[in-house]
Amino acid sequence: MNGFRNKMVKELMNDDYLRVSTDNTVSEVIGKMRSGSVTDAFVMEGDTIRGMVNYHTLLNRRQLPLGSHIDCVMSSIPTLKEDDDIAKAAKYFLTTNTNRLPVISSLNLLLGSVDRANLVKKSLYEGLLDSTDIKTVMNGSPIFVEENAPIKKAITIMKSGGFKSIPVVNSRDIPVGVIGAKDISDFMFGITGHHDKGKADIEKKTTEVRVVDVMKYPPVTAHINDSITVPVNKMLENNISLVIINDDNSRIIGTLRMGDIISEIARHSEDKGVYIEISGLEEDKDYLYQEIYDIFEKELPKIARFYNPTVVSLRFSSAKGDEGVTTCSLKIITDAGHFYAKTEEWNALKAIYISLESITSQVKKKYEKEKSTRKNTIE
Protein backbone atom coordinates (compact mmCIF):
# COMPACT_ATOMS: atom_id res chain seq x y z
CA MET A 1 0.00 0.00 0.00
CA ASN A 2 3.00 2.32 -0.41
CA GLY A 3 1.11 3.77 -3.40
CA PHE A 4 -0.32 6.37 -1.03
CA ARG A 5 3.19 7.72 -0.46
CA ASN A 6 3.96 7.90 -4.19
CA LYS A 7 1.06 10.24 -5.00
CA MET A 8 1.84 13.91 -4.52
CA VAL A 9 -0.36 16.82 -3.49
CA LYS A 10 0.49 18.66 -6.74
CA GLU A 11 -1.41 15.93 -8.64
CA LEU A 12 -4.62 16.93 -6.82
CA MET A 13 -4.16 20.70 -6.54
CA ASN A 14 -6.78 23.03 -8.02
CA ASP A 15 -7.84 26.67 -7.82
CA ASP A 16 -11.50 25.90 -7.12
CA TYR A 17 -11.78 27.68 -3.77
CA LEU A 18 -13.40 30.78 -2.30
CA ARG A 19 -11.27 33.64 -0.96
CA VAL A 20 -12.72 36.14 1.51
CA SER A 21 -11.08 39.03 3.32
CA THR A 22 -10.53 39.50 7.04
CA ASP A 23 -12.56 42.70 6.57
CA ASN A 24 -15.65 40.80 5.39
CA THR A 25 -18.51 40.35 7.84
CA VAL A 26 -20.09 37.03 8.79
CA SER A 27 -23.19 37.95 6.79
CA GLU A 28 -21.12 38.78 3.68
CA VAL A 29 -19.18 35.51 3.89
CA ILE A 30 -22.37 33.46 4.27
CA GLY A 31 -23.74 35.18 1.17
CA LYS A 32 -20.58 34.44 -0.82
CA MET A 33 -20.50 30.80 0.30
CA ARG A 34 -24.14 30.36 -0.64
CA SER A 35 -23.84 32.06 -4.04
CA GLY A 36 -20.75 29.98 -4.81
CA SER A 37 -22.36 26.76 -3.54
CA VAL A 38 -19.34 26.07 -1.32
CA THR A 39 -19.16 25.00 2.31
CA ASP A 40 -15.90 26.71 3.28
CA ALA A 41 -13.65 29.64 2.44
CA PHE A 42 -10.05 30.74 2.93
CA VAL A 43 -9.77 33.96 4.95
CA MET A 44 -7.07 36.13 3.36
CA GLU A 45 -5.16 39.24 4.34
CA GLY A 46 -3.72 40.38 1.05
CA ASP A 47 -2.01 37.31 -0.46
CA THR A 48 -1.47 35.66 2.92
CA ILE A 49 -3.88 33.04 4.23
CA ARG A 50 -4.99 33.74 7.80
CA GLY A 51 -7.51 31.00 8.42
CA MET A 52 -10.59 29.09 7.32
CA VAL A 53 -14.32 29.39 7.90
CA ASN A 54 -17.07 26.85 7.16
CA TYR A 55 -20.70 26.18 8.06
CA HIS A 56 -19.69 24.01 11.02
CA THR A 57 -17.69 26.93 12.43
CA LEU A 58 -20.65 29.26 11.97
CA LEU A 59 -23.01 26.77 13.61
CA ASN A 60 -20.80 26.63 16.70
CA ARG A 61 -20.85 30.45 16.92
CA ARG A 62 -24.50 31.03 16.06
CA GLN A 63 -24.94 33.73 18.73
CA LEU A 64 -22.35 35.94 17.01
CA PRO A 65 -23.88 39.05 15.35
CA LEU A 66 -23.97 38.80 11.54
CA GLY A 67 -22.17 42.15 11.32
CA SER A 68 -19.06 40.82 13.09
CA HIS A 69 -15.85 40.57 11.07
CA ILE A 70 -15.09 37.04 9.89
CA ASP A 71 -11.71 36.98 11.66
CA CYS A 72 -13.69 36.68 14.92
CA VAL A 73 -15.02 33.31 13.73
CA MET A 74 -12.28 31.84 11.53
CA SER A 75 -10.10 28.96 12.68
CA SER A 76 -6.43 28.32 11.99
CA ILE A 77 -5.57 25.70 9.38
CA PRO A 78 -2.44 23.70 8.47
CA THR A 79 -0.86 24.19 5.05
CA LEU A 80 0.55 21.75 2.50
CA LYS A 81 3.43 21.92 0.03
CA GLU A 82 3.25 20.64 -3.55
CA ASP A 83 5.62 17.74 -2.89
CA ASP A 84 3.83 16.43 0.20
CA ASP A 85 2.31 12.95 -0.30
CA ILE A 86 -1.44 12.39 -0.15
CA ALA A 87 -1.15 10.30 3.02
CA LYS A 88 0.22 13.38 4.77
CA ALA A 89 -2.63 15.47 3.34
CA ALA A 90 -5.08 12.90 4.70
CA LYS A 91 -3.57 13.19 8.17
CA TYR A 92 -3.87 16.98 8.01
CA PHE A 93 -7.54 16.65 7.06
CA LEU A 94 -8.07 14.65 10.23
CA THR A 95 -6.79 17.55 12.33
CA THR A 96 -9.28 19.98 10.79
CA ASN A 97 -13.02 20.02 10.30
CA THR A 98 -12.80 21.30 6.75
CA ASN A 99 -13.28 20.08 3.19
CA ARG A 100 -10.14 21.64 1.73
CA LEU A 101 -6.59 22.58 2.64
CA PRO A 102 -4.39 25.35 1.20
CA VAL A 103 -1.21 24.60 -0.74
CA ILE A 104 1.49 27.23 -0.36
CA SER A 105 4.87 27.99 -1.93
CA SER A 106 8.22 28.28 -0.16
CA LEU A 107 7.44 32.02 0.09
CA ASN A 108 4.11 31.25 1.82
CA LEU A 109 2.08 32.36 -1.19
CA LEU A 110 -1.19 30.55 -1.85
CA LEU A 111 -0.79 28.28 -4.90
CA GLY A 112 -4.05 26.38 -4.76
CA SER A 113 -6.00 23.92 -2.66
CA VAL A 114 -6.64 20.22 -2.18
CA ASP A 115 -10.13 19.05 -1.28
CA ARG A 116 -11.15 15.84 0.47
CA ALA A 117 -13.31 14.63 -2.41
CA ASN A 118 -10.42 14.77 -4.91
CA LEU A 119 -8.17 13.00 -2.42
CA VAL A 120 -10.68 10.17 -2.04
CA LYS A 121 -11.39 10.09 -5.79
CA LYS A 122 -7.68 9.78 -6.60
CA SER A 123 -7.26 6.96 -4.08
CA LEU A 124 -10.32 5.14 -5.42
CA TYR A 125 -9.46 5.45 -9.12
CA GLU A 126 -5.83 4.45 -8.53
CA GLY A 127 -7.09 1.24 -6.87
CA LEU A 128 -5.57 2.17 -3.52
CA LEU A 129 -8.80 1.29 -1.70
CA ASP A 130 -9.47 -2.02 -3.45
CA SER A 131 -8.55 -4.14 -0.42
CA THR A 132 -10.62 -2.03 1.99
CA ASP A 133 -13.75 -3.60 3.51
CA ILE A 134 -16.78 -1.49 4.52
CA LYS A 135 -17.01 -3.34 7.83
CA THR A 136 -13.46 -2.37 8.81
CA VAL A 137 -13.76 1.37 8.17
CA MET A 138 -17.41 2.25 8.90
CA ASN A 139 -18.68 3.40 12.28
CA GLY A 140 -20.60 0.42 13.62
CA SER A 141 -22.11 2.53 16.43
CA PRO A 142 -23.88 5.18 14.35
CA ILE A 143 -25.02 8.45 15.88
CA PHE A 144 -28.39 9.64 14.56
CA VAL A 145 -31.42 11.75 15.43
CA GLU A 146 -35.14 10.92 15.32
CA GLU A 147 -37.23 12.62 12.63
CA ASN A 148 -39.68 14.20 15.11
CA ALA A 149 -36.99 15.59 17.42
CA PRO A 150 -36.51 19.39 17.55
CA ILE A 151 -33.61 20.65 15.45
CA LYS A 152 -32.00 21.87 18.68
CA LYS A 153 -31.31 18.21 19.49
CA ALA A 154 -29.62 17.74 16.11
CA ILE A 155 -27.49 20.85 16.76
CA THR A 156 -26.43 19.49 20.16
CA ILE A 157 -25.48 16.10 18.68
CA MET A 158 -23.53 17.66 15.81
CA LYS A 159 -21.68 20.12 18.03
CA SER A 160 -20.71 17.54 20.66
CA GLY A 161 -19.66 14.93 18.11
CA GLY A 162 -18.01 17.31 15.64
CA PHE A 163 -20.32 16.10 12.85
CA LYS A 164 -21.19 18.10 9.75
CA SER A 165 -24.23 15.90 9.14
CA ILE A 166 -26.08 13.05 10.85
CA PRO A 167 -28.66 10.46 9.73
CA VAL A 168 -32.34 10.94 10.51
CA VAL A 169 -34.35 7.80 11.35
CA ASN A 170 -37.96 6.90 12.06
CA SER A 171 -39.27 4.95 15.05
CA ARG A 172 -38.05 1.66 13.50
CA ASP A 173 -34.46 2.91 13.01
CA ILE A 174 -34.99 3.07 9.25
CA PRO A 175 -33.17 6.06 7.67
CA VAL A 176 -35.51 8.71 6.26
CA GLY A 177 -33.10 11.56 5.65
CA VAL A 178 -29.94 13.44 6.61
CA ILE A 179 -29.60 16.78 8.37
CA GLY A 180 -26.45 18.84 8.00
CA ALA A 181 -24.81 21.97 9.36
CA LYS A 182 -25.60 23.82 6.11
CA ASP A 183 -29.30 22.91 6.35
CA ILE A 184 -29.47 24.26 9.89
CA SER A 185 -27.33 27.30 9.06
CA ASP A 186 -29.61 28.16 6.11
CA PHE A 187 -32.62 27.87 8.40
CA MET A 188 -31.12 29.87 11.26
CA PHE A 189 -29.87 32.72 9.09
CA GLY A 190 -33.19 33.04 7.31
CA ILE A 191 -32.08 31.82 3.89
CA THR A 192 -34.91 29.28 3.63
CA GLY A 193 -37.61 31.82 4.46
CA HIS A 194 -37.57 31.62 8.27
CA HIS A 195 -36.02 35.04 8.86
CA ASP A 196 -35.69 35.83 12.55
CA LYS A 197 -33.66 38.82 13.68
CA GLY A 198 -33.56 38.18 17.43
CA LYS A 199 -31.47 35.57 19.21
CA ALA A 200 -34.47 34.61 21.31
CA ASP A 201 -36.54 34.05 18.16
CA ILE A 202 -33.85 31.81 16.67
CA GLU A 203 -33.53 29.83 19.89
CA LYS A 204 -37.31 29.41 20.00
CA LYS A 205 -37.40 28.17 16.42
CA THR A 206 -34.70 25.54 17.09
CA THR A 207 -36.92 24.15 19.85
CA GLU A 208 -40.20 24.25 17.93
CA VAL A 209 -39.17 23.15 14.43
CA ARG A 210 -38.72 19.42 13.89
CA VAL A 211 -35.80 17.73 12.19
CA VAL A 212 -38.10 16.33 9.50
CA ASP A 213 -38.94 19.89 8.42
CA VAL A 214 -35.30 20.81 7.74
CA MET A 215 -33.61 17.54 6.70
CA LYS A 216 -32.65 16.49 3.18
CA TYR A 217 -34.29 13.36 1.80
CA PRO A 218 -34.17 10.63 0.61
CA PRO A 219 -30.96 9.49 2.34
CA VAL A 220 -28.11 7.94 0.38
CA THR A 221 -27.52 4.38 1.59
CA ALA A 222 -25.45 1.26 0.89
CA HIS A 223 -25.69 -2.33 2.09
CA ILE A 224 -23.30 -3.78 4.64
CA ASN A 225 -22.09 -6.38 2.11
CA ASP A 226 -21.45 -3.93 -0.74
CA SER A 227 -17.96 -3.31 -2.09
CA ILE A 228 -16.31 -0.17 -0.72
CA THR A 229 -16.56 1.32 -4.21
CA VAL A 230 -20.37 1.50 -3.92
CA PRO A 231 -20.66 4.00 -1.03
CA VAL A 232 -17.53 5.93 -2.06
CA ASN A 233 -18.83 6.42 -5.60
CA LYS A 234 -22.16 7.55 -4.15
CA MET A 235 -20.34 10.15 -2.05
CA LEU A 236 -18.50 11.48 -5.10
CA GLU A 237 -21.51 11.39 -7.44
CA ASN A 238 -23.83 13.15 -4.97
CA ASN A 239 -21.20 15.52 -3.55
CA ILE A 240 -21.87 14.33 0.00
CA SER A 241 -19.68 13.16 2.86
CA LEU A 242 -22.00 10.63 4.53
CA VAL A 243 -23.49 7.34 3.34
CA ILE A 244 -25.74 5.34 5.67
CA ILE A 245 -25.01 1.61 5.87
CA ASN A 246 -28.11 -0.58 6.18
CA ASP A 247 -28.74 -4.21 7.08
CA ASP A 248 -31.01 -6.69 5.24
CA ASN A 249 -34.07 -5.06 6.86
CA SER A 250 -33.12 -1.53 5.72
CA ARG A 251 -32.31 -0.53 9.32
CA ILE A 252 -29.28 1.62 10.02
CA ILE A 253 -26.31 -0.51 11.08
CA GLY A 254 -23.49 1.96 10.53
CA THR A 255 -22.29 5.11 8.82
CA LEU A 256 -19.47 5.60 6.37
CA ARG A 257 -18.15 9.13 6.23
CA MET A 258 -15.56 10.60 3.93
CA GLY A 259 -13.55 11.09 7.11
CA ASP A 260 -13.46 7.31 7.59
CA ILE A 261 -11.94 6.92 4.13
CA ILE A 262 -9.50 9.74 4.90
CA SER A 263 -8.49 7.85 8.08
CA GLU A 264 -7.75 4.76 5.99
CA ILE A 265 -5.50 6.82 3.70
CA ALA A 266 -3.84 8.58 6.64
CA ARG A 267 -2.69 5.36 8.26
CA HIS A 268 -0.17 4.98 5.43
CA SER A 269 1.56 8.24 6.31
CA GLU A 270 5.29 8.11 7.07
CA ASP A 271 4.66 10.57 9.90
CA LYS A 272 5.19 8.52 13.08
CA GLY A 273 3.03 10.74 15.27
CA VAL A 274 -0.35 9.50 16.54
CA TYR A 275 -3.36 11.69 15.79
CA ILE A 276 -5.94 11.60 18.61
CA GLU A 277 -9.48 12.84 17.99
CA ILE A 278 -11.84 13.23 20.96
CA SER A 279 -15.46 14.28 20.52
CA GLY A 280 -18.74 14.24 22.43
CA LEU A 281 -17.24 15.15 25.80
CA GLU A 282 -19.66 17.40 27.68
CA GLU A 283 -18.46 20.96 28.32
CA ASP A 284 -18.56 20.52 32.09
CA LYS A 285 -16.15 17.58 31.72
CA ASP A 286 -13.45 19.42 29.75
CA TYR A 287 -11.10 18.83 32.68
CA LEU A 288 -10.93 15.16 31.63
CA TYR A 289 -9.02 15.89 28.43
CA GLN A 290 -5.60 15.82 30.07
CA GLU A 291 -6.44 12.61 31.93
CA ILE A 292 -7.58 11.02 28.68
CA TYR A 293 -4.35 11.98 26.91
CA ASP A 294 -2.39 10.58 29.86
CA ILE A 295 -4.27 7.28 29.50
CA PHE A 296 -3.40 7.03 25.81
CA GLU A 297 0.23 7.95 26.47
CA LYS A 298 0.41 5.09 28.95
CA GLU A 299 -1.63 2.46 27.07
CA LEU A 300 -0.81 2.97 23.38
CA PRO A 301 2.75 1.58 23.73
CA LYS A 302 1.13 -1.77 24.62
CA ILE A 303 -0.45 -1.78 21.17
CA ALA A 304 2.72 -0.46 19.52
CA ARG A 305 4.54 -3.63 20.61
CA PHE A 306 2.59 -5.36 17.85
CA TYR A 307 1.49 -2.70 15.34
CA ASN A 308 2.08 1.06 15.07
CA PRO A 309 -1.03 3.11 15.95
CA THR A 310 -1.52 6.12 13.66
CA VAL A 311 -5.04 7.42 14.39
CA VAL A 312 -7.16 7.22 17.55
CA SER A 313 -10.80 8.27 17.39
CA LEU A 314 -12.73 8.48 20.67
CA ARG A 315 -16.41 9.44 20.72
CA PHE A 316 -18.61 9.84 23.78
CA SER A 317 -22.39 9.74 23.69
CA SER A 318 -25.25 9.12 26.10
CA ALA A 319 -26.33 5.50 26.30
CA LYS A 320 -29.80 5.05 24.82
CA GLY A 321 -32.38 4.78 27.58
CA ASP A 322 -29.84 5.03 30.43
CA GLU A 323 -29.56 8.57 31.76
CA GLY A 324 -26.09 9.22 33.16
CA VAL A 325 -24.48 6.22 31.44
CA THR A 326 -21.77 7.08 28.89
CA THR A 327 -21.13 5.16 25.68
CA CYS A 328 -17.46 5.16 24.71
CA SER A 329 -16.81 4.29 21.04
CA LEU A 330 -13.11 3.81 20.37
CA LYS A 331 -11.42 3.23 17.01
CA ILE A 332 -7.67 2.76 16.70
CA ILE A 333 -6.12 2.64 13.25
CA THR A 334 -2.76 0.92 12.91
CA ASP A 335 -0.48 -0.01 10.04
CA ALA A 336 -2.19 -3.42 10.18
CA GLY A 337 -5.79 -2.18 10.01
CA HIS A 338 -8.68 -0.84 12.08
CA PHE A 339 -9.72 -2.01 15.55
CA TYR A 340 -12.93 -1.10 17.40
CA ALA A 341 -14.45 -1.31 20.86
CA LYS A 342 -17.63 0.04 22.43
CA THR A 343 -18.25 0.26 26.17
CA GLU A 344 -21.12 1.62 28.27
CA GLU A 345 -20.13 2.78 31.75
CA TRP A 346 -21.04 5.34 34.41
CA ASN A 347 -17.40 6.41 34.57
CA ALA A 348 -16.01 7.76 31.28
CA LEU A 349 -12.38 7.04 32.15
CA LYS A 350 -13.18 3.46 33.15
CA ALA A 351 -14.98 3.05 29.81
CA ILE A 352 -11.79 4.10 27.99
CA TYR A 353 -9.68 1.60 29.91
CA ILE A 354 -12.13 -1.23 29.16
CA SER A 355 -12.22 -0.30 25.45
CA LEU A 356 -8.43 -0.09 25.28
CA GLU A 357 -8.12 -3.49 26.95
CA SER A 358 -10.48 -4.97 24.36
CA ILE A 359 -8.57 -3.45 21.43
CA THR A 360 -5.18 -4.48 22.85
CA SER A 361 -6.51 -8.04 23.04
CA GLN A 362 -7.75 -7.86 19.42
CA VAL A 363 -4.38 -6.54 18.25
CA LYS A 364 -2.46 -9.26 20.09
CA LYS A 365 -4.67 -12.01 18.64
CA LYS A 366 -4.22 -10.67 15.09
CA TYR A 367 -0.45 -10.45 15.56
CA GLU A 368 -0.18 -13.99 16.96
CA LYS A 369 -2.38 -15.34 14.17
CA GLU A 370 -0.21 -13.70 11.49
CA LYS A 371 2.94 -14.90 13.25
CA SER A 372 1.59 -18.46 13.32
CA THR A 373 0.66 -18.25 9.65
CA ARG A 374 4.15 -17.05 8.70
CA LYS A 375 5.72 -19.86 10.76
CA ASN A 376 3.59 -22.54 9.09
CA THR A 377 4.41 -21.12 5.66
CA ILE A 378 8.14 -21.32 6.36
CA GLU A 379 7.87 -24.90 7.65
C-alpha positions in Angstrom: 0.0 0.0 0.0 3.0 2.3 -0.4 1.1 3.8 -3.4 -0.3 6.4 -1.0 3.2 7.7 -0.5 4.0 7.9 -4.2 1.1 10.2 -5.0 1.8 13.9 -4.5 -0.4 16.8 -3.5 0.5 18.7 -6.7 -1.4 15.9 -8.6 -4.6 16.9 -6.8 -4.2 20.7 -6.5 -6.8 23.0 -8.0 -7.8 26.7 -7.8 -11.5 25.9 -7.1 -11.8 27.7 -3.8 -13.4 30.8 -2.3 -11.3 33.6 -1.0 -12.7 36.1 1.5 -11.1 39.0 3.3 -10.5 39.5 7.0 -12.6 42.7 6.6 -15.6 40.8 5.4 -18.5 40.4 7.8 -20.1 37.0 8.8 -23.2 37.9 6.8 -21.1 38.8 3.7 -19.2 35.5 3.9 -22.4 33.5 4.3 -23.7 35.2 1.2 -20.6 34.4 -0.8 -20.5 30.8 0.3 -24.1 30.4 -0.6 -23.8 32.1 -4.0 -20.7 30.0 -4.8 -22.4 26.8 -3.5 -19.3 26.1 -1.3 -19.2 25.0 2.3 -15.9 26.7 3.3 -13.6 29.6 2.4 -10.0 30.7 2.9 -9.8 34.0 4.9 -7.1 36.1 3.4 -5.2 39.2 4.3 -3.7 40.4 1.0 -2.0 37.3 -0.5 -1.5 35.7 2.9 -3.9 33.0 4.2 -5.0 33.7 7.8 -7.5 31.0 8.4 -10.6 29.1 7.3 -14.3 29.4 7.9 -17.1 26.9 7.2 -20.7 26.2 8.1 -19.7 24.0 11.0 -17.7 26.9 12.4 -20.7 29.3 12.0 -23.0 26.8 13.6 -20.8 26.6 16.7 -20.9 30.5 16.9 -24.5 31.0 16.1 -24.9 33.7 18.7 -22.3 35.9 17.0 -23.9 39.0 15.3 -24.0 38.8 11.5 -22.2 42.2 11.3 -19.1 40.8 13.1 -15.8 40.6 11.1 -15.1 37.0 9.9 -11.7 37.0 11.7 -13.7 36.7 14.9 -15.0 33.3 13.7 -12.3 31.8 11.5 -10.1 29.0 12.7 -6.4 28.3 12.0 -5.6 25.7 9.4 -2.4 23.7 8.5 -0.9 24.2 5.0 0.5 21.8 2.5 3.4 21.9 0.0 3.2 20.6 -3.6 5.6 17.7 -2.9 3.8 16.4 0.2 2.3 13.0 -0.3 -1.4 12.4 -0.2 -1.2 10.3 3.0 0.2 13.4 4.8 -2.6 15.5 3.3 -5.1 12.9 4.7 -3.6 13.2 8.2 -3.9 17.0 8.0 -7.5 16.6 7.1 -8.1 14.7 10.2 -6.8 17.6 12.3 -9.3 20.0 10.8 -13.0 20.0 10.3 -12.8 21.3 6.7 -13.3 20.1 3.2 -10.1 21.6 1.7 -6.6 22.6 2.6 -4.4 25.3 1.2 -1.2 24.6 -0.7 1.5 27.2 -0.4 4.9 28.0 -1.9 8.2 28.3 -0.2 7.4 32.0 0.1 4.1 31.2 1.8 2.1 32.4 -1.2 -1.2 30.6 -1.9 -0.8 28.3 -4.9 -4.1 26.4 -4.8 -6.0 23.9 -2.7 -6.6 20.2 -2.2 -10.1 19.1 -1.3 -11.2 15.8 0.5 -13.3 14.6 -2.4 -10.4 14.8 -4.9 -8.2 13.0 -2.4 -10.7 10.2 -2.0 -11.4 10.1 -5.8 -7.7 9.8 -6.6 -7.3 7.0 -4.1 -10.3 5.1 -5.4 -9.5 5.4 -9.1 -5.8 4.4 -8.5 -7.1 1.2 -6.9 -5.6 2.2 -3.5 -8.8 1.3 -1.7 -9.5 -2.0 -3.4 -8.5 -4.1 -0.4 -10.6 -2.0 2.0 -13.7 -3.6 3.5 -16.8 -1.5 4.5 -17.0 -3.3 7.8 -13.5 -2.4 8.8 -13.8 1.4 8.2 -17.4 2.3 8.9 -18.7 3.4 12.3 -20.6 0.4 13.6 -22.1 2.5 16.4 -23.9 5.2 14.4 -25.0 8.5 15.9 -28.4 9.6 14.6 -31.4 11.7 15.4 -35.1 10.9 15.3 -37.2 12.6 12.6 -39.7 14.2 15.1 -37.0 15.6 17.4 -36.5 19.4 17.5 -33.6 20.7 15.4 -32.0 21.9 18.7 -31.3 18.2 19.5 -29.6 17.7 16.1 -27.5 20.8 16.8 -26.4 19.5 20.2 -25.5 16.1 18.7 -23.5 17.7 15.8 -21.7 20.1 18.0 -20.7 17.5 20.7 -19.7 14.9 18.1 -18.0 17.3 15.6 -20.3 16.1 12.8 -21.2 18.1 9.7 -24.2 15.9 9.1 -26.1 13.0 10.8 -28.7 10.5 9.7 -32.3 10.9 10.5 -34.3 7.8 11.4 -38.0 6.9 12.1 -39.3 4.9 15.1 -38.0 1.7 13.5 -34.5 2.9 13.0 -35.0 3.1 9.3 -33.2 6.1 7.7 -35.5 8.7 6.3 -33.1 11.6 5.6 -29.9 13.4 6.6 -29.6 16.8 8.4 -26.4 18.8 8.0 -24.8 22.0 9.4 -25.6 23.8 6.1 -29.3 22.9 6.3 -29.5 24.3 9.9 -27.3 27.3 9.1 -29.6 28.2 6.1 -32.6 27.9 8.4 -31.1 29.9 11.3 -29.9 32.7 9.1 -33.2 33.0 7.3 -32.1 31.8 3.9 -34.9 29.3 3.6 -37.6 31.8 4.5 -37.6 31.6 8.3 -36.0 35.0 8.9 -35.7 35.8 12.5 -33.7 38.8 13.7 -33.6 38.2 17.4 -31.5 35.6 19.2 -34.5 34.6 21.3 -36.5 34.0 18.2 -33.8 31.8 16.7 -33.5 29.8 19.9 -37.3 29.4 20.0 -37.4 28.2 16.4 -34.7 25.5 17.1 -36.9 24.2 19.9 -40.2 24.3 17.9 -39.2 23.2 14.4 -38.7 19.4 13.9 -35.8 17.7 12.2 -38.1 16.3 9.5 -38.9 19.9 8.4 -35.3 20.8 7.7 -33.6 17.5 6.7 -32.6 16.5 3.2 -34.3 13.4 1.8 -34.2 10.6 0.6 -31.0 9.5 2.3 -28.1 7.9 0.4 -27.5 4.4 1.6 -25.5 1.3 0.9 -25.7 -2.3 2.1 -23.3 -3.8 4.6 -22.1 -6.4 2.1 -21.4 -3.9 -0.7 -18.0 -3.3 -2.1 -16.3 -0.2 -0.7 -16.6 1.3 -4.2 -20.4 1.5 -3.9 -20.7 4.0 -1.0 -17.5 5.9 -2.1 -18.8 6.4 -5.6 -22.2 7.5 -4.2 -20.3 10.1 -2.1 -18.5 11.5 -5.1 -21.5 11.4 -7.4 -23.8 13.1 -5.0 -21.2 15.5 -3.6 -21.9 14.3 0.0 -19.7 13.2 2.9 -22.0 10.6 4.5 -23.5 7.3 3.3 -25.7 5.3 5.7 -25.0 1.6 5.9 -28.1 -0.6 6.2 -28.7 -4.2 7.1 -31.0 -6.7 5.2 -34.1 -5.1 6.9 -33.1 -1.5 5.7 -32.3 -0.5 9.3 -29.3 1.6 10.0 -26.3 -0.5 11.1 -23.5 2.0 10.5 -22.3 5.1 8.8 -19.5 5.6 6.4 -18.2 9.1 6.2 -15.6 10.6 3.9 -13.5 11.1 7.1 -13.5 7.3 7.6 -11.9 6.9 4.1 -9.5 9.7 4.9 -8.5 7.8 8.1 -7.7 4.8 6.0 -5.5 6.8 3.7 -3.8 8.6 6.6 -2.7 5.4 8.3 -0.2 5.0 5.4 1.6 8.2 6.3 5.3 8.1 7.1 4.7 10.6 9.9 5.2 8.5 13.1 3.0 10.7 15.3 -0.3 9.5 16.5 -3.4 11.7 15.8 -5.9 11.6 18.6 -9.5 12.8 18.0 -11.8 13.2 21.0 -15.5 14.3 20.5 -18.7 14.2 22.4 -17.2 15.1 25.8 -19.7 17.4 27.7 -18.5 21.0 28.3 -18.6 20.5 32.1 -16.1 17.6 31.7 -13.4 19.4 29.8 -11.1 18.8 32.7 -10.9 15.2 31.6 -9.0 15.9 28.4 -5.6 15.8 30.1 -6.4 12.6 31.9 -7.6 11.0 28.7 -4.4 12.0 26.9 -2.4 10.6 29.9 -4.3 7.3 29.5 -3.4 7.0 25.8 0.2 8.0 26.5 0.4 5.1 29.0 -1.6 2.5 27.1 -0.8 3.0 23.4 2.7 1.6 23.7 1.1 -1.8 24.6 -0.5 -1.8 21.2 2.7 -0.5 19.5 4.5 -3.6 20.6 2.6 -5.4 17.9 1.5 -2.7 15.3 2.1 1.1 15.1 -1.0 3.1 15.9 -1.5 6.1 13.7 -5.0 7.4 14.4 -7.2 7.2 17.5 -10.8 8.3 17.4 -12.7 8.5 20.7 -16.4 9.4 20.7 -18.6 9.8 23.8 -22.4 9.7 23.7 -25.3 9.1 26.1 -26.3 5.5 26.3 -29.8 5.0 24.8 -32.4 4.8 27.6 -29.8 5.0 30.4 -29.6 8.6 31.8 -26.1 9.2 33.2 -24.5 6.2 31.4 -21.8 7.1 28.9 -21.1 5.2 25.7 -17.5 5.2 24.7 -16.8 4.3 21.0 -13.1 3.8 20.4 -11.4 3.2 17.0 -7.7 2.8 16.7 -6.1 2.6 13.2 -2.8 0.9 12.9 -0.5 0.0 10.0 -2.2 -3.4 10.2 -5.8 -2.2 10.0 -8.7 -0.8 12.1 -9.7 -2.0 15.6 -12.9 -1.1 17.4 -14.5 -1.3 20.9 -17.6 0.0 22.4 -18.3 0.3 26.2 -21.1 1.6 28.3 -20.1 2.8 31.7 -21.0 5.3 34.4 -17.4 6.4 34.6 -16.0 7.8 31.3 -12.4 7.0 32.2 -13.2 3.5 33.1 -15.0 3.0 29.8 -11.8 4.1 28.0 -9.7 1.6 29.9 -12.1 -1.2 29.2 -12.2 -0.3 25.5 -8.4 -0.1 25.3 -8.1 -3.5 27.0 -10.5 -5.0 24.4 -8.6 -3.4 21.4 -5.2 -4.5 22.8 -6.5 -8.0 23.0 -7.7 -7.9 19.4 -4.4 -6.5 18.3 -2.5 -9.3 20.1 -4.7 -12.0 18.6 -4.2 -10.7 15.1 -0.5 -10.5 15.6 -0.2 -14.0 17.0 -2.4 -15.3 14.2 -0.2 -13.7 11.5 2.9 -14.9 13.3 1.6 -18.5 13.3 0.7 -18.3 9.6 4.2 -17.1 8.7 5.7 -19.9 10.8 3.6 -22.5 9.1 4.4 -21.1 5.7 8.1 -21.3 6.4 7.9 -24.9 7.6 
